[in-house]
Amino acid sequence: MDKYVSWMAGLRILSGSVEILAALLMLRLGRVDRALAVNSALALVGPTVLILTTTIGLSGMARELSPGKLAWVFIGVACLLFGILKK
């Protein structure tokens, strides 16, 4: 298995585990205000994992892509992040 795929999958497993632990914490806290605070903290996890996994994947493919195609990928990722993080 490719080391880049292993790192990407590992980050996604870690991210999913954090989400599950947050859900269990919300149930344990049992109050809407506290659950909302936990949920707000999770807002940082998703985009961070997206950026990290994309960076790892692109570094694994950088040798295979032409500079033009690599630029299009970066433009696409920038559009995704703009759409996700735009308030």
Secondary structure by P-SEA (a helix, b strand, c coil): ccaaaaaaaaaaaaaaaaaaaaaaaaaaaccaaaaaaaaaaaaaaaaaaaaaaaaaaaaaacccccaaaaaaaaaaaaaaaaaaacc
